[in-house]
Amino acid sequence: MRKTFLSLAACAFLALAFTFAGPNASAQKQRHAPIRLQAGTFTPTLGETLNNENTPQAEGEANGSGYYLVQFNGPVRAQWKQALTDAGAEIVAYVPDFAFKVRMSASQARTASSLQNVAWVGAFLPAYKSSPTLQRGALAAYTVRVERGADVQATIAAISAAGAQVVNFEEDILRVAATAAQVDAIARVSAVAWIENYVLPEKHNEYGGGVILGANIANANGYDGSTQIAAVADTGLGDGTKAGAHPDIPASRIVKINNWPGKTDICFTKIFNDGPIDADSGHGTHTSGSVLSNGGASGEGKGVAPAAQLVFQATENYAQVNALCLPPGTPTQGYYLTGLPDKLQNLFAQAYKQGARIHSNSWGAAVSGDYNANSAEVDDYAWKKKDLTITFSSGNSGTDANKNGIVDFGSVGAPATAKNVITVGASENDRQGHWECDTSLTYQSHDLYQTGETCSSMGGQNLLGTYGQRYPDSFPVNPLKNDVTAGNQEQMAAWSSRGPVDDGRIKPDLVAPGTWLLSASQNLYQEGYGDPKNPRLKEYAWDGWGMPRNEFYKYMGGTSMSNPLVAGAATVVRDYYQKAHGINATSALVKATLINSAVDMLDENNDGVNDDKYPIPNNHEGWGRVNVADATDGTRQFVEEKPGVETKKKRNYQYTLPGGQPFKVTLVWTDYPSTEAAARNLVNDLDLLVVSPSGAKYKGNVFAHGWGKTGGKFDAINNVENVYVQSAEAGTWTVRVRGANVPYGPQPFALVVQGP
């Protein structure tokens, strides 16, 4: 076995290449596996590199250590890792394929290169610390992550010495203002792990959970969220008090309202702390209502989990914003999510400490599928707290830019690109013709499509409009152009962000209605109901889509609206497992249950024909539309495997079937967090194999026409794997879960089976 070693002394600035023969080179077969980085993919054991020998190296740390890649000769075994750490290396992160980023000295690197089963050791170069798509400007804002366990203050000092300005930091996440040349200097700081453009998070709203999702049936069966606490991180809640949140979100069900005002820095130059009120759009009140509102007297606006308790985290305030941190043309003052911390784990930790085991997030940054620092943060916390189910809206960046009548792929925002969340897209709502507005309101609608209309002039019903009428630049051709924005539950919302994410993972995971969603309205600054105007804006609060239903409920749209419906569904599923089985369900089990019971939509391309042209799994709906009634009907078997499996280990489960019925198997695991530098973000790779009584083998995620098929390859990208057999033969089926490559084991998992 031949091993290549790139030496990096603490003060070195040039790469030097060395080649070593392992102690058992003649006995082992060399396995040539690539290193997959965002910066590029290369196979070092074949002599391939991304950088020439004159590439500047990262400066060593004060103790003489540096960062290296150590690649093993195949799927990682626990004893191989132990030998590496025994040699003095500190393992920092996994990098595919079969490699680790480690902290060690040059002499320790030489020792590591001689270890049995080590194929290659090389320096972790500055060029590996950012994506080739990193946008550089004369002066721009960046997010910089410091290596785990490194000296943050020393790293800040080194960045400052390079001329850049560290304007804010939370633990190992830095906000930095830098020129293009300074970015290169920052990359040469040894303890800098990753550099990315700072992208301001935004709400995912755009200018019928009970029936469509089956929540009414689940609630009637006793699964209403009463054993659960759900957290919502959003703009604000009503007037900021428990008593004034909303008439149908009673104070008795609100655990805590937390205020996150944020801190001033180069982006937010001034913040006006309004407290936890919902002063502008009513976004936070609306999303909270979708999760757990009691609903109005006639049942309108009822949440999916109407008996759950609420932890609210208010993150929006009026602010003055530096244009450096905004997309072109965005106002430099207004209401922004100033309170969202760079260290997102602190947000989740507060809610978790206050009892929440579901966390709903209808916001994100438009990064077109990137796995960024926020994505890694979310995955890290989910790994640590495996009983916290986190949901994120996928974003509203769907568009038909190439004018082919199909929404373009690859637009999911972050942190929705994380592996361990439920990423939620938006389908169309269908209220069976009920789009009523309040005829007592005499002012003209502020909805551009309804210009000049009052509620009465529209006949007491909001005019919905088509995607082409409302978004002419985004959807210029049919069938999207003339498709009405609501009324067909089998269709997707055209603007819902599509997958896949950059490493090829299937996203979104699930969808729920997100157009013309009726939910709770904030009780401040409402036009026509006797309120004053917002003193900061000198105008009334946003009416949402069209005109309000009444003083307490209004319509809104976006994946912001679909996400809380799925968060509510997750709350109900946890409630089901608590009441029916007496367990505190893991996020993997909740996610697997919702996916296994989801409905394959029939008109994802919005052409008006229910032909299922794009069967699951696909980049429009992922695994389908949530059906919480089926998720809680008690017909599914489940396994929570703890502690899980190691590399090359397996678990077998057998199920006896009568035959002739569908057999659906879903495997989900909460994966170890990836490094942002990796081009593939799956760390612990499990394989799902389902074997029929006659020996036919079905691998996870090998599908045709919406159902599993034999053949194909094992999935090495997703941490969700399904086998759906349309008509199972009678007899005993074997379900096998195997650890293909588990660098951080053992790996727990959840298995949900429908059919026995």
C-alpha positions in Angstrom: 0.0 0.0 0.0 1.4 3.4 -1.0 0.7 6.5 1.2 1.2 10.1 0.2 2.1 12.6 2.9 2.0 16.4 2.6 4.1 18.0 5.4 3.1 21.3 7.0 5.5 22.6 9.6 4.2 25.3 11.9 6.0 28.1 10.0 5.9 26.6 6.5 4.4 28.3 3.5 5.1 25.8 0.8 3.7 22.3 0.3 6.2 19.5 0.2 5.1 16.1 -1.1 6.3 12.7 0.4 5.4 9.1 -0.4 5.6 6.3 2.2 5.0 2.6 1.9 2.9 1.2 4.7 4.1 -1.7 6.9 1.8 -4.2 5.1 1.9 -2.7 1.6 2.4 -6.1 0.0 -0.4 -7.7 1.9 -3.2 -5.1 1.4 -5.0 -4.0 -1.7 -4.9 -0.3 -2.3 -8.4 1.3 -2.4 -8.4 4.5 -4.3 -11.2 6.7 -2.8 -11.8 10.4 -3.6 -11.6 13.3 -1.2 -14.9 15.3 -1.7 -14.6 18.9 -0.8 -16.7 21.9 -1.9 -13.4 23.2 -3.3 -13.2 20.2 -5.6 -12.9 16.4 -5.6 -9.5 14.6 -6.0 -8.1 11.2 -5.4 -4.8 11.7 -3.5 -3.7 8.0 -3.7 -3.6 8.4 -7.5 -1.4 11.5 -7.2 -4.3 13.9 -7.9 -4.3 17.4 -6.2 -6.4 20.5 -6.3 -3.5 22.9 -5.7 0.1 23.1 -7.0 3.1 22.8 -4.8 3.4 26.6 -4.5 0.1 27.1 -2.7 0.5 29.2 0.5 -0.2 27.1 3.6 -2.1 28.0 6.7 -0.1 29.4 9.5 0.5 27.0 12.4 -1.0 27.5 15.8 1.1 28.8 18.7 1.7 25.2 20.0 3.1 24.1 16.6 0.0 22.1 15.6 -1.8 22.4 12.2 -4.7 20.8 10.4 -4.5 17.8 8.2 -6.6 15.3 6.2 -6.1 11.7 7.1 -7.7 9.2 4.8 -8.3 5.6 5.6 -8.2 2.7 3.2 -12.0 2.0 3.3 -15.0 2.4 5.6 -13.9 3.6 9.0 -13.5 1.2 11.9 -13.5 2.3 15.5 -10.1 0.8 16.1 -8.6 2.8 13.3 -9.8 6.0 14.8 -8.4 4.9 18.2 -5.0 4.3 16.6 -5.0 7.7 15.1 -5.8 9.5 18.4 -3.2 7.3 20.2 -0.7 8.8 17.8 -1.6 12.2 19.2 -4.1 13.4 16.6 -7.2 15.3 17.6 -10.1 14.4 15.3 -12.1 17.5 14.3 -14.4 16.5 11.5 -15.3 13.8 8.9 -14.6 14.4 5.3 -15.8 12.0 2.6 -14.6 9.5 1.5 -13.2 7.7 4.6 -11.1 10.7 5.8 -10.9 12.9 8.9 -9.8 16.5 9.4 -7.4 16.4 12.4 -5.3 18.7 14.5 -1.8 17.5 15.1 1.9 18.5 14.8 4.1 17.8 11.7 5.8 14.9 13.6 2.5 13.4 14.6 1.4 13.6 11.0 4.4 11.6 10.0 3.6 9.0 12.6 -0.1 8.9 11.4 1.1 8.3 7.8 2.7 5.0 8.9 -0.4 3.6 10.7 -1.9 0.5 9.3 -5.0 1.2 7.2 -4.1 4.9 6.7 -3.9 5.5 2.9 -2.9 9.2 2.8 -2.1 12.2 5.0 -2.1 15.7 3.6 -2.3 19.3 4.8 -5.7 21.0 5.0 -5.0 23.9 2.6 -6.5 27.4 2.9 -8.2 26.9 -0.5 -10.3 24.1 1.2 -11.9 26.6 3.6 -14.5 28.2 1.2 -16.6 27.4 -1.7 -15.5 28.3 -5.3 -18.8 30.3 -5.4 -17.7 32.6 -2.5 -18.5 36.2 -3.6 -15.8 38.7 -2.8 -16.2 42.5 -2.9 -14.2 45.6 -2.1 -15.7 45.2 1.4 -18.2 42.6 2.3 -19.6 40.7 5.3 -18.6 37.1 5.9 -19.5 34.4 8.4 -16.3 32.7 9.7 -16.3 29.5 11.8 -13.4 28.7 14.1 -12.3 25.1 14.5 -13.9 23.3 17.4 -11.6 23.4 20.4 -9.4 26.1 19.0 -8.6 29.4 20.8 -11.3 31.8 19.6 -9.6 34.9 21.0 -6.3 34.0 19.4 -8.1 33.4 16.1 -9.8 36.8 16.3 -6.5 38.4 17.0 -5.0 36.7 13.9 -7.9 37.8 11.7 -7.6 41.4 13.0 -3.8 41.3 12.3 -4.7 40.5 8.7 -6.6 43.8 8.5 -10.1 42.4 8.7 -12.6 43.5 11.3 -14.4 41.0 13.6 -17.6 42.9 14.2 -19.4 40.3 16.2 -18.9 36.8 17.5 -20.8 34.1 19.4 -18.6 31.3 20.7 -17.0 29.9 17.5 -19.1 31.8 14.9 -17.6 35.2 13.8 -19.1 38.0 11.8 -16.3 39.6 9.8 -16.0 42.6 7.5 -13.2 42.0 4.9 -11.8 42.9 1.5 -11.1 40.2 -1.1 -7.4 40.2 -0.2 -8.2 40.0 3.5 -10.3 36.9 2.9 -7.3 35.1 1.5 -5.3 36.1 4.6 -8.2 34.9 6.9 -8.1 31.5 5.1 -4.4 31.2 6.1 -5.2 31.5 9.8 -4.8 27.9 10.9 -7.8 27.8 13.3 -10.2 29.2 10.7 -12.4 26.3 9.6 -14.8 27.9 7.1 -15.6 31.2 5.4 -18.9 32.0 3.7 -20.8 35.1 2.6 -23.1 36.4 5.3 -26.7 36.2 4.0 -29.3 37.9 6.0 -32.1 35.5 7.2 -35.6 36.4 6.1 -39.1 35.4 6.8 -40.5 32.9 4.3 -43.9 34.5 3.7 -45.0 35.7 0.3 -46.6 39.2 -1.0 -56.1 24.1 5.6 -54.3 22.0 7.8 -57.4 20.5 9.5 -58.9 18.9 6.5 -56.1 18.4 4.0 -53.6 17.1 6.6 -56.2 15.0 8.4 -55.6 16.9 11.7 -59.3 16.9 12.6 -59.4 13.1 12.5 -56.2 12.8 14.6 -57.5 15.4 17.1 -60.9 13.6 17.3 -59.0 10.4 18.2 -57.4 12.1 21.1 -54.1 13.1 19.6 -54.1 16.9 19.9 -50.7 17.7 21.3 -51.8 18.0 25.0 -48.6 16.2 26.2 -46.3 18.4 24.2 -44.5 21.8 24.2 -43.8 23.3 20.8 -41.4 26.2 20.3 -41.8 28.9 17.6 -38.9 31.2 16.7 -40.4 34.1 14.7 -41.1 37.8 14.6 -43.3 38.4 17.7 -46.5 37.2 19.3 -49.5 39.5 19.6 -48.9 42.3 22.0 -46.0 40.5 23.5 -47.8 39.2 26.6 -49.3 35.9 27.4 -52.7 37.5 27.9 -52.5 39.5 24.7 -51.0 36.8 22.4 -54.3 35.9 20.7 -57.8 35.0 21.9 -57.4 31.5 20.6 -53.9 31.0 22.0 -54.8 31.3 25.7 -52.2 32.3 28.3 -52.7 29.0 30.1 -51.0 27.2 27.2 -48.1 29.7 26.9 -45.0 28.5 28.8 -42.8 31.4 28.0 -42.4 34.4 25.7 -38.7 35.1 25.2 -37.3 38.3 23.6 -34.2 38.1 21.4 -33.4 41.7 20.4 -30.0 41.0 18.8 -26.8 43.0 18.9 -25.6 45.9 16.7 -22.7 45.2 14.4 -21.6 46.0 10.9 -24.9 44.6 9.5 -27.4 45.9 12.1 -26.1 49.4 12.8 -29.0 50.3 15.0 -31.7 48.2 16.6 -34.9 49.5 18.2 -35.9 46.9 20.7 -39.7 46.7 20.7 -39.8 43.6 22.9 -41.7 40.5 21.8 -44.6 42.3 20.1 -45.7 41.3 16.6 -45.5 44.9 15.2 -45.3 44.6 11.5 -46.4 41.5 9.4 -48.1 39.4 12.1 -45.9 36.5 10.9 -45.1 35.1 14.3 -48.7 35.2 15.5 -49.8 33.5 12.3 -47.3 30.7 12.4 -48.0 30.1 16.1 -51.7 29.8 15.3 -51.0 27.2 12.6 -49.2 25.1 15.2 -51.6 25.2 18.1 -54.5 27.7 17.9 -57.9 26.6 19.3 -59.5 28.1 16.2 -62.3 30.6 15.9 -65.9 30.0 16.9 -66.7 28.4 13.6 -63.5 26.4 13.5 -61.6 28.8 11.2 -57.8 29.0 11.7 -57.6 26.0 14.0 -54.0 24.8 14.5 -52.9 21.2 13.9 -52.1 20.6 17.7 -54.8 22.7 19.4 -54.0 21.5 22.9 -50.2 21.8 22.9 -48.3 24.4 24.9 -46.1 27.1 23.4 -42.6 28.5 24.0 -42.2 31.6 21.8 -38.9 33.3 20.8 -39.4 36.8 19.4 -36.5 37.7 17.0 -37.8 40.7 15.0 -37.2 44.4 15.6 -37.0 47.6 13.6 -33.4 48.2 12.5 -31.1 50.2 10.3 -29.1 47.8 8.1 -25.8 48.3 6.3 -26.3 47.8 2.5 -23.2 45.4 2.6 -25.4 42.8 4.3 -28.4 43.2 2.0 -29.4 42.0 -1.5 -29.4 44.9 -4.0 -32.5 47.0 -3.8 -33.5 45.9 -0.2 -34.5 48.7 2.1 -31.8 49.7 4.6 -34.3 50.2 7.4 -37.3 48.3 8.4 -38.3 45.2 10.4 -35.7 42.4 10.3 -34.9 39.3 12.2 -32.2 41.0 14.3 -32.4 38.5 17.2 -31.5 35.3 15.3 -28.1 34.4 16.8 -25.1 33.4 14.7 -24.7 30.6 17.2 -28.1 29.0 16.5 -27.6 26.3 19.1 -28.2 28.9 21.8 -31.7 29.5 20.3 -32.6 25.8 20.4 -31.0 25.3 23.9 -33.3 27.9 25.4 -36.4 26.3 24.0 -35.2 22.8 25.0 -34.5 23.9 28.5 -38.1 25.4 28.7 -39.5 22.0 27.8 -40.0 22.2 24.0 -39.4 19.1 22.0 -40.6 20.5 18.7 -39.0 23.7 17.2 -40.7 25.5 14.3 -38.7 27.9 12.1 -40.3 29.7 9.2 -37.2 31.7 8.1 -33.9 31.1 6.3 -31.3 32.5 4.0 -31.5 32.2 0.2 -28.3 30.2 -0.5 -29.5 28.0 -3.4 -28.9 24.6 -1.7 -25.7 25.3 0.2 -24.9 23.5 3.4 -23.6 26.4 5.4 -22.5 27.2 8.9 -26.1 27.5 10.1 -26.9 24.1 8.6 -24.0 22.5 10.5 -25.1 24.3 13.7 -28.6 22.8 13.4 -27.3 19.3 12.7 -24.9 19.5 15.6 -27.6 20.4 18.1 -30.0 17.8 16.7 -27.3 15.2 17.1 -26.8 16.2 20.7 -30.5 16.4 21.5 -32.0 13.5 19.5 -35.5 14.0 21.0 -35.9 17.5 19.6 -37.7 17.6 16.3 -36.7 20.7 14.3 -38.7 21.9 11.3 -37.6 24.6 8.7 -39.4 26.1 5.8 -37.6 25.4 2.5 -37.9 28.9 1.2 -39.8 30.8 -1.5 -37.2 31.0 -4.2 -39.0 28.8 -6.7 -39.0 30.3 -10.2 -39.2 29.3 -13.9 -36.1 31.2 -15.1 -35.6 29.1 -18.2 -39.2 29.5 -19.2 -40.0 25.8 -19.8 -43.1 25.7 -17.6 -41.4 23.7 -14.8 -40.1 25.2 -11.6 -36.3 25.2 -11.6 -34.4 22.9 -9.2 -31.8 23.7 -6.5 -33.3 26.7 -4.6 -33.6 25.4 -1.0 -32.5 27.9 1.6 -30.4 27.4 4.8 -30.6 26.0 7.5 -33.3 24.0 5.6 -30.4 22.3 3.9 -29.5 20.6 7.1 -29.8 16.8 7.3 -31.5 16.4 10.6 -34.4 18.8 10.2 -37.7 18.3 8.5 -37.5 20.6 5.5 -41.0 21.7 4.5 -42.2 22.8 1.1 -45.5 24.4 0.2 -48.4 22.8 -1.7 -51.6 24.6 -2.6 -54.4 25.1 -0.1 -58.0 24.2 -1.0 -60.6 25.8 1.2 -63.4 24.5 -0.9 -64.3 27.9 -2.2 -64.1 29.7 1.1 -61.9 32.7 0.7 -64.1 35.1 2.7 -63.0 38.6 3.7 -64.6 41.0 6.1 -67.2 43.1 4.3 -67.2 45.6 7.2 -63.9 46.8 6.0 -64.5 49.7 3.6 -60.9 50.6 2.5 -59.4 49.3 -0.7 -57.3 46.2 -0.7 -53.5 46.7 -0.5 -52.9 43.5 -2.4 -51.5 44.5 -5.8 -53.7 41.9 -7.7 -56.8 43.4 -5.9 -55.9 47.0 -6.6 -59.0 49.2 -6.4 -61.2 46.5 -4.9 -62.9 46.4 -1.5 -64.1 43.3 0.2 -67.7 44.1 -0.8 -66.8 44.9 -4.4 -65.2 41.4 -4.6 -68.5 39.9 -3.4 -67.1 39.1 0.1 -64.5 36.6 -1.4 -60.9 37.3 -2.0 -59.7 37.3 -5.6 -57.0 34.6 -5.7 -55.2 35.3 -9.0 -52.8 33.1 -10.9 -49.1 32.7 -10.5 -48.5 34.6 -13.7 -50.7 37.5 -12.5 -49.1 37.7 -9.1 -45.5 36.9 -10.1 -45.2 37.6 -13.9 -41.4 37.7 -13.9 -41.1 34.3 -12.1 -43.8 32.4 -14.0 -44.0 33.8 -17.5 -45.3 30.6 -19.4 -47.9 28.0 -18.9 -48.9 25.8 -17.2 -47.6 27.8 -14.2 -48.6 31.2 -15.7 -52.4 30.5 -15.7 -52.5 28.3 -12.7 -54.6 29.7 -9.9 -52.7 30.1 -6.6 -55.1 27.9 -4.6 -57.9 25.4 -5.0 -56.1 22.2 -5.9 -54.5 20.3 -3.1 -52.7 18.0 -5.5 -50.5 20.9 -6.8 -47.4 22.6 -5.5 -47.1 26.3 -4.7 -45.1 27.4 -7.7 -42.7 29.6 -5.7 -41.9 26.9 -3.1 -38.1 26.2 -3.2 -37.2 23.0 -4.9 -34.4 20.5 -4.2 -32.1 18.9 -4.4 -29.5 20.5 -2.1 -26.0 20.9 -3.4 -24.7 17.4 -2.4 -27.7 15.7 -4.1 -29.9 15.0 -1.0 -33.6 14.8 -1.5 -35.3 18.0 -0.3 -37.8 19.1 0.8 -38.6 16.2 3.0 -42.4 16.9 3.1 -44.9 19.5 2.0 -48.1 21.0 3.4 -50.5 23.7 2.3 -48.9 27.1 2.0 -51.1 29.3 -0.2 -53.9 31.4 1.2 -53.5 29.9 4.7 -56.0 31.3 7.2 -54.5 31.7 10.7 -54.2 34.0 13.7 -53.8 37.7 13.2 -51.8 40.0 15.5 -53.9 42.5 17.5 -51.7 45.6 16.8 -52.0 48.3 14.2 -54.8 46.7 12.2 -56.5 48.9 9.7 -60.3 49.2 10.0 -60.5 47.8 13.5 -59.8 51.0 15.5 -56.1 50.6 15.9 -53.6 53.4 15.4 -50.8 53.2 12.8 -47.4 51.7 13.7 -45.5 54.8 15.1 -42.3 53.7 13.5 -43.6 53.0 10.0 -46.5 55.6 10.1 -48.6 52.9 8.5 -50.9 50.0 9.4 -49.7 46.4 9.8 -49.7 44.1 6.8 -53.0 42.6 5.9 -51.4 39.4 4.6 -52.7 38.0 1.3 -55.8 39.8 0.1 -58.1 41.2 2.8 -58.5 39.7 6.3 -61.2 37.2 7.2 -62.0 39.2 10.4 -60.2 41.0 13.2 -58.7 37.8 14.5 -57.8 35.8 11.4 -56.1 36.6 8.1 -54.6 34.9 5.0 -50.9 34.5 4.4 -48.8 32.4 2.1 -45.3 31.0 1.8 -43.4 28.0 3.0 -43.5 30.0 6.3 -47.2 28.9 6.4 -46.6 25.3 5.4 -43.8 24.8 7.9 -45.8 25.4 11.1 -48.5 22.9 9.9 -45.8 20.2 9.8 -44.4 21.4 13.1 -48.0 20.9 14.4 -48.1 17.5 12.8 -44.8 16.5 14.5 -46.3 17.7 17.8 -49.4 15.5 17.3 -47.2 12.5 16.3 -45.1 12.9 19.5 -48.4 13.2 21.4 -49.5 9.9 19.8 -46.3 8.0 20.8 -46.6 9.4 24.3 -50.2 8.4 24.7 -50.4 5.2 22.7 -46.9 3.8 23.5 -45.6 5.7 26.5 -42.4 6.9 24.9 -40.6 10.2 24.3 -40.2 9.8 20.6 -36.9 10.8 19.0 -36.8 13.2 16.1 -35.8 10.3 13.8 -39.0 8.4 14.7 -41.2 11.4 14.3 -39.7 12.2 10.9 -39.9 8.6 9.8 -43.5 8.4 10.8 -44.5 11.5 8.9 -42.6 10.4 5.8 -44.0 6.8 5.9 -47.6 8.1 6.0 -47.2 11.0 3.5 -49.3 11.2 0.4 -47.8 11.3 -3.1 -49.3 14.3 -4.8 -50.7 13.9 -8.3 -50.1 17.2 -10.1 -46.7 18.5 -9.0 -46.1 20.2 -12.3 -49.4 22.2 -12.0 -50.8 21.4 -15.5 -54.2 20.5 -14.2 -53.9 16.8 -14.9 -53.7 14.4 -11.9 -51.3 12.0 -13.7 -48.5 11.9 -11.1 -46.0 12.9 -13.7 -43.3 13.3 -11.0 -43.9 10.5 -8.5 -42.1 10.3 -5.2 -39.3 10.9 -4.4 -38.9 14.1 -6.4 -37.5 17.6 -6.0 -40.9 19.3 -5.8 -42.6 17.5 -2.9 -39.8 15.3 -1.6 -41.7 12.3 0.0 -45.1 13.8 -0.3 -47.8 15.7 1.6 -48.2 15.2 5.3 -51.2 13.1 6.4 -51.3 13.3 10.2 -54.5 11.1 10.4 -52.6 8.2 8.8 -49.5 8.9 10.9 -51.5 8.4 14.1 -53.9 5.6 13.1 -51.9 2.9 14.9 -51.4 0.7 11.9 -47.6 1.1 11.7 -44.9 -0.8 13.5 -41.8 1.0 14.6 -38.3 0.4 16.0 -36.1 2.9 17.8 -32.7 1.2 17.7 -30.4 2.3 20.4 -27.4 2.6 20.4 -27.5 1.5 16.8 -24.9 0.1 14.4 -21.2 0.4 13.7 -19.3 0.0 10.4 -20.1 -3.4 8.8 -22.6 -4.3 11.6 -26.2 -4.9 10.9 -29.7 -5.4 12.4 -32.3 -7.7 10.9 -36.1 -7.5 11.4 -38.7 -9.8 10.1 -42.4 -9.1 9.1 -45.0 -11.7 8.0 -47.4 -10.3 5.4 -50.6 -11.7 4.0 -49.7 -10.6 0.5 -51.3 -8.3 -2.1 -50.9 -5.1 0.0 -48.4 -2.3 -0.1 -45.4 -2.8 2.2 -43.7 0.5 3.2 -40.4 0.7 5.1 -38.8 4.0 6.2 -35.4 4.3 7.8 -34.3 7.7 9.3 -31.3 8.5 11.4 -30.1 11.7 13.0 -26.6 12.0 11.5 -23.4 13.4 12.9 -22.9 17.0 11.8 -20.9 17.6 8.6 -18.1 20.1 8.0 -19.2 22.8 5.6 -16.1 22.1 3.6 -17.3 18.7 2.5 -19.0 18.2 -0.9 -21.1 15.4 0.6 -22.6 16.0 4.0 -23.6 12.5 5.0 -21.2 11.3 7.7 -22.6 8.0 9.1 -23.9 6.0 6.1 -26.5 3.3 6.7 -27.9 1.0 4.1 -31.5 -0.2 4.0 -32.2 -3.6 2.3 -35.6 -5.3 2.2 -35.7 -8.9 1.0 -38.9 -10.7 -0.1 -39.8 -14.3 0.8 -38.6 -15.3 -2.7 -35.3 -13.5 -2.3 -36.0 -10.3 -4.3 -33.8 -7.5 -2.9 -35.0 -3.9 -2.7 -32.4 -1.2 -1.7 -33.3 2.0 0.0 -34.4 4.9 -2.3 -34.2 2.9 -5.5 -37.6 3.9 -7.0 -39.5 3.8 -10.3 -43.0 5.3 -10.8 -43.4 6.0 -7.1 -42.6 2.5 -5.9 -39.4 0.5 -5.0 -37.7 -1.7 -7.5 -35.0 -4.3 -7.4 -31.5 -3.5 -8.5 -29.7 -0.2 -8.3 -27.1 0.9 -5.8 -27.2 1.6 -2.1 -27.8 5.3 -1.2 -24.7 7.0 0.1 -26.1 10.5 0.3 -29.4 10.7 2.3 -30.1 9.9 5.9 -33.7 9.1 4.9 -34.2 5.8 3.0 -37.4 4.2 1.9 -38.5 0.9 0.3 -42.1 1.0 -0.8 -43.3 -2.3 -2.4 -46.6 -1.8 -4.2 -47.9 -5.3 -3.9 -46.0 -7.5 -1.4 -45.9 -11.2 -1.8 -47.2 -13.3 1.0 -44.7 -14.6 3.5 -41.9 -13.4 5.8 -40.0 -10.4 4.7 -36.6 -9.4 6.1 -35.6 -5.7 6.7 -31.9 -5.2 7.1 -30.1 -2.1 8.3 -26.4 -2.1 7.9 -23.6 0.3 8.8 -21.9 0.9 5.5 -19.5 3.5 6.9 -20.0 4.8 10.4 -17.1 7.2 11.4 -18.9 8.4 14.5 -20.6 5.3 15.8 -22.6 3.6 17.0 -25.4 5.3 14.9 -28.9 5.1 16.4 -31.9 4.9 13.9 -35.6 4.7 13.7 -37.5 2.3 11.5 -41.2 2.6 10.6 -43.1 -0.1 8.8 -46.6 -0.1 7.3 -48.1 -3.2 5.9 -47.9 -6.1 8.4 
